[in-house]
Structure formats: C-alpha cells, structure tokens
Amino acid sequence: MASNNNSSGSSNKVNVPEAKKAMENFKYEVADEIGAPLKKGYNGDLTSAQNGYVGGYMVKKMIEAQEKKMAGESGEE
C-alpha cells in the first residue's frame, strides 16, 4: 500500500501546485455540466456514482484537451 503524506487523509494530490485553484474550479464546472449537486464544503450526501462520474468526466475532458493540443502541435487532424 502506498504511503499517504496528506494530513487530511485524502489521496487527492495536485502535481502542479500552481494549478490547484484551476483544478478546483474545473471540478465544479464539470459537476455543474453533468448535473451533479457538488457544492463547496461537505459533500457526503453525494453517492459514489455521482462522485465517480465527476472524476471520470474530468479525466475525459482533460484527455480531449490534450489530444487537441497534440493534434495542433503536430499539424495533424
């Protein structure tokens, strides 16, 4: 099992500290987009499925953005 040095007990970690606020905003933007009732503060009333969907959709959107960036850099469509 991996060691967790986060004092809050959460395994969530932003690898680029300068992106922390942007990632937080992105999370709420995605939740709003998919209709998940995510709010600032306590969200223990959300189901695992709702939380998982928010995280999964965030990953999907980040991959799409990177693919577009890579396609633009290589000149391919």
N, CA and C atoms as an extended XYZ file, in Angstrom:
231
Properties=species:S:1:pos:R:3:atomname:S:1:resname:S:1:resid:I:1 pbc="F F F"
N         0.843       -1.179        0.000 N   MET     1
C         0.000        0.000        0.000 CA  MET     1
C         0.886        1.238        0.000 C   MET     1
N         0.533        2.224       -0.811 N   ALA     2
C         1.328        3.434       -0.922 CA  ALA     2
C         1.174        4.302        0.322 C   ALA     2
N         2.234        4.964        0.670 N   SER     3
C         2.208        5.874        1.800 CA  SER     3
C         1.477        7.141        1.407 C   SER     3
N         0.672        7.654        2.317 N   ASN     4
C        -0.081        8.879        2.070 CA  ASN     4
C         0.411        9.945        3.035 C   ASN     4
N         1.060       10.967        2.509 N   ASN     5
C         1.597       12.031        3.354 CA  ASN     5
C         0.646       13.199        3.504 C   ASN     5
N        -0.554       13.105        2.981 N   ASN     6
C        -1.527       14.173        3.055 CA  ASN     6
C        -2.196       14.137        4.421 C   ASN     6
N        -2.111       15.211        5.186 N   SER     7
C        -2.632       15.220        6.548 CA  SER     7
C        -4.150       15.137        6.610 C   SER     7
N        -4.859       15.444        5.534 N   SER     8
C        -6.317       15.380        5.556 CA  SER     8
C        -6.822       13.961        5.377 C   SER     8
N        -5.942       13.026        5.021 N   GLY     9
C        -6.356       11.654        4.801 CA  GLY     9
C        -6.799       11.400        3.379 C   GLY     9
N        -6.869       12.418        2.584 N   SER    10
C        -7.277       12.294        1.187 CA  SER    10
C        -6.074       11.925        0.331 C   SER    10
N        -6.305       11.112       -0.683 N   SER    11
C        -5.214       10.757       -1.587 CA  SER    11
C        -5.153       11.696       -2.788 C   SER    11
N        -6.088       12.650       -2.857 N   ASN    12
C        -6.065       13.617       -3.959 CA  ASN    12
C        -4.839       14.500       -3.837 C   ASN    12
N        -4.155       14.671       -4.957 N   LYS    13
C        -2.931       15.460       -4.944 CA  LYS    13
C        -2.832       16.204       -6.265 C   LYS    13
N        -2.546       17.478       -6.197 N   VAL    14
C        -2.309       18.259       -7.396 CA  VAL    14
C        -0.810       18.254       -7.625 C   VAL    14
N        -0.382       17.736       -8.758 N   ASN    15
C         1.043       17.617       -9.049 CA  ASN    15
C         1.696       18.948       -9.346 C   ASN    15
N         0.920       19.909       -9.819 N   VAL    16
C         1.428       21.250      -10.092 CA  VAL    16
C         0.678       22.200       -9.151 C   VAL    16
N         1.311       22.592       -8.048 N   PRO    17
C         0.617       23.410       -7.053 CA  PRO    17
C        -0.036       24.672       -7.622 C   PRO    17
N         0.572       25.246       -8.646 N   GLU    18
C         0.006       26.455       -9.257 CA  GLU    18
C        -1.346       26.180       -9.925 C   GLU    18
N        -1.662       24.927      -10.182 N   ALA    19
C        -2.905       24.560      -10.858 CA  ALA    19
C        -4.021       24.200       -9.878 C   ALA    19
N        -3.741       24.244       -8.585 N   LYS    20
C        -4.726       23.792       -7.596 CA  LYS    20
C        -6.061       24.525       -7.723 C   LYS    20
N        -6.043       25.836       -7.790 N   LYS    21
C        -7.285       26.618       -7.876 CA  LYS    21
C        -8.008       26.320       -9.187 C   LYS    21
N        -7.278       26.221      -10.280 N   ALA    22
C        -7.893       25.927      -11.568 CA  ALA    22
C        -8.539       24.544      -11.561 C   ALA    22
N        -7.890       23.554      -10.937 N   MET    23
C        -8.462       22.211      -10.854 CA  MET    23
C        -9.725       22.212      -10.000 C   MET    23
N        -9.715       22.968       -8.933 N   GLU    24
C       -10.894       23.074       -8.078 CA  GLU    24
C       -12.062       23.682       -8.857 C   GLU    24
N       -11.784       24.760       -9.584 N   ASN    25
C       -12.829       25.388      -10.403 CA  ASN    25
C       -13.325       24.443      -11.483 C   ASN    25
N       -12.411       23.695      -12.086 N   PHE    26
C       -12.750       22.735      -13.132 CA  PHE    26
C       -13.694       21.664      -12.588 C   PHE    26
N       -13.427       21.204      -11.367 N   LYS    27
C       -14.268       20.182      -10.734 CA  LYS    27
C       -15.707       20.680      -10.615 C   LYS    27
N       -15.899       21.918      -10.162 N   TYR    28
C       -17.250       22.453      -10.002 CA  TYR    28
C       -17.909       22.720      -11.350 C   TYR    28
N       -17.122       23.131      -12.328 N   GLU    29
C       -17.633       23.345      -13.684 CA  GLU    29
C       -18.156       22.030      -14.266 C   GLU    29
N       -17.387       20.972      -14.119 N   VAL    30
C       -17.794       19.652      -14.629 CA  VAL    30
C       -19.030       19.161      -13.887 C   VAL    30
N       -19.049       19.294      -12.570 N   ALA    31
C       -20.202       18.849      -11.782 CA  ALA    31
C       -21.467       19.575      -12.234 C   ALA    31
N       -21.354       20.868      -12.467 N   ASP    32
C       -22.497       21.651      -12.927 CA  ASP    32
C       -22.942       21.180      -14.316 C   ASP    32
N       -21.971       20.925      -15.171 N   GLU    33
C       -22.248       20.487      -16.539 CA  GLU    33
C       -23.006       19.163      -16.586 C   GLU    33
N       -22.681       18.247      -15.679 N   ILE    34
C       -23.334       16.940      -15.700 CA  ILE    34
C       -24.506       16.850      -14.721 C   ILE    34
N       -24.756       17.930      -13.982 N   GLY    35
C       -25.903       17.960      -13.078 CA  GLY    35
C       -25.676       17.318      -11.719 C   GLY    35
N       -24.428       17.131      -11.334 N   ALA    36
C       -24.129       16.584      -10.009 CA  ALA    36
C       -24.203       17.728       -8.994 C   ALA    36
N       -24.899       17.517       -7.877 N   PRO    37
C       -25.090       18.594       -6.900 CA  PRO    37
C       -23.872       18.817       -5.995 C   PRO    37
N       -22.706       19.021       -6.598 N   LEU    38
C       -21.469       19.244       -5.845 CA  LEU    38
C       -21.460       20.680       -5.343 C   LEU    38
N       -21.107       20.841       -4.089 N   LYS    39
C       -21.046       22.186       -3.510 CA  LYS    39
C       -19.759       22.329       -2.712 C   LYS    39
N       -19.383       23.539       -2.440 N   LYS    40
C       -18.180       23.768       -1.637 CA  LYS    40
C       -18.468       23.298       -0.216 C   LYS    40
N       -17.491       22.652        0.394 N   GLY    41
C       -17.676       22.131        1.739 CA  GLY    41
C       -18.039       20.662        1.718 C   GLY    41
N       -18.888       20.264        2.639 N   TYR    42
C       -19.254       18.859        2.829 CA  TYR    42
C       -20.091       18.340        1.665 C   TYR    42
N       -19.699       17.192        1.110 N   ASN    43
C       -20.445       16.555        0.026 CA  ASN    43
C       -20.705       15.081        0.317 C   ASN    43
N       -20.813       14.739        1.595 N   GLY    44
C       -21.049       13.359        1.990 CA  GLY    44
C       -22.394       12.823        1.563 C   GLY    44
N       -23.281       13.715        1.134 N   ASP    45
C       -24.598       13.280        0.686 CA  ASP    45
C       -24.593       12.816       -0.774 C   ASP    45
N       -23.478       12.995       -1.472 N   LEU    46
C       -23.375       12.527       -2.852 CA  LEU    46
C       -23.094       11.027       -2.867 C   LEU    46
N       -23.621       10.356       -3.874 N   THR    47
C       -23.365        8.923       -3.992 CA  THR    47
C       -21.977        8.687       -4.574 C   THR    47
N       -21.484        7.480       -4.413 N   SER    48
C       -20.197        7.113       -5.012 CA  SER    48
C       -20.272        7.261       -6.525 C   SER    48
N       -21.414        6.912       -7.090 N   ALA    49
C       -21.583        7.019       -8.535 CA  ALA    49
C       -21.478        8.468       -9.002 C   ALA    49
N       -22.105        9.392       -8.263 N   GLN    50
C       -22.026       10.807       -8.634 CA  GLN    50
C       -20.592       11.306       -8.550 C   GLN    50
N       -19.909       10.980       -7.464 N   ASN    51
C       -18.511       11.400       -7.310 CA  ASN    51
C       -17.639       10.792       -8.397 C   ASN    51
N       -17.844        9.528       -8.686 N   GLY    52
C       -17.068        8.849       -9.717 CA  GLY    52
C       -17.309        9.431      -11.094 C   GLY    52
N       -18.554        9.810      -11.349 N   TYR    53
C       -18.884       10.387      -12.650 CA  TYR    53
C       -18.202       11.736      -12.833 C   TYR    53
N       -18.181       12.543      -11.776 N   VAL    54
C       -17.496       13.841      -11.854 CA  VAL    54
C       -16.018       13.621      -12.163 C   VAL    54
N       -15.362       12.750      -11.420 N   GLY    55
C       -13.940       12.490      -11.644 CA  GLY    55
C       -13.667       11.908      -13.018 C   GLY    55
N       -14.488       10.969      -13.435 N   GLY    56
C       -14.310       10.350      -14.747 CA  GLY    56
C       -14.499       11.335      -15.881 C   GLY    56
N       -15.491       12.211      -15.739 N   TYR    57
C       -15.744       13.201      -16.780 CA  TYR    57
C       -14.626       14.241      -16.827 C   TYR    57
N       -14.062       14.561      -15.656 N   MET    58
C       -12.916       15.477      -15.630 CA  MET    58
C       -11.766       14.885      -16.427 C   MET    58
N       -11.482       13.608      -16.205 N   VAL    59
C       -10.391       12.936      -16.917 CA  VAL    59
C       -10.672       12.932      -18.412 C   VAL    59
N       -11.901       12.615      -18.792 N   LYS    60
C       -12.268       12.599      -20.213 CA  LYS    60
C       -12.012       13.961      -20.855 C   LYS    60
N       -12.436       15.037      -20.190 N   LYS    61
C       -12.243       16.376      -20.739 CA  LYS    61
C       -10.762       16.765      -20.803 C   LYS    61
N        -9.974       16.347      -19.814 N   MET    62
C        -8.541       16.656      -19.833 CA  MET    62
C        -7.845       15.910      -20.966 C   MET    62
N        -8.241       14.665      -21.198 N   ILE    63
C        -7.651       13.888      -22.295 CA  ILE    63
C        -8.021       14.524      -23.633 C   ILE    63
N        -9.279       14.926      -23.793 N   GLU    64
C        -9.704       15.575      -25.039 CA  GLU    64
C        -8.898       16.851      -25.289 C   GLU    64
N        -8.710       17.652      -24.240 N   ALA    65
C        -7.950       18.893      -24.387 CA  ALA    65
C        -6.506       18.615      -24.791 C   ALA    65
N        -5.912       17.597      -24.185 N   GLN    66
C        -4.523       17.250      -24.526 CA  GLN    66
C        -4.432       16.719      -25.951 C   GLN    66
N        -5.397       15.907      -26.356 N   GLU    67
C        -5.390       15.388      -27.729 CA  GLU    67
C        -5.488       16.532      -28.742 C   GLU    67
N        -6.347       17.510      -28.455 N   LYS    68
C        -6.477       18.667      -29.349 CA  LYS    68
C        -5.172       19.440      -29.408 C   LYS    68
N        -4.537       19.613      -28.247 N   LYS    69
C        -3.257       20.326      -28.189 CA  LYS    69
C        -2.202       19.574      -28.999 C   LYS    69
N        -2.146       18.266      -28.829 N   MET    70
C        -1.147       17.459      -29.541 CA  MET    70
C        -1.409       17.473      -31.046 C   MET    70
N        -2.660       17.415      -31.439 N   ALA    71
C        -3.001       17.441      -32.864 CA  ALA    71
C        -2.622       18.785      -33.477 C   ALA    71
N        -2.819       19.853      -32.721 N   GLY    72
C        -2.466       21.188      -33.199 CA  GLY    72
C        -0.961       21.371      -33.323 C   GLY    72
N        -0.217       20.794      -32.392 N   GLU    73
C         1.233       20.921      -32.412 CA  GLU    73
C         1.863       20.112      -33.544 C   GLU    73
N         1.223       18.984      -33.880 N   SER    74
C         1.801       18.129      -34.926 CA  SER    74
C         1.289       18.508      -36.309 C   SER    74
N         0.222       19.335      -36.339 N   GLY    75
C        -0.337       19.740      -37.633 CA  GLY    75
C        -1.280       18.721      -38.217 C   GLY    75
N        -1.556       17.632      -37.484 N   GLU    76
C        -2.464       16.584      -37.964 CA  GLU    76
C        -3.878       16.875      -37.501 C   GLU    76
N        -4.841       16.309      -38.178 N   GLU    77
C        -6.246       16.467      -37.794 CA  GLU    77
C        -6.820       15.135      -37.420 C   GLU    77
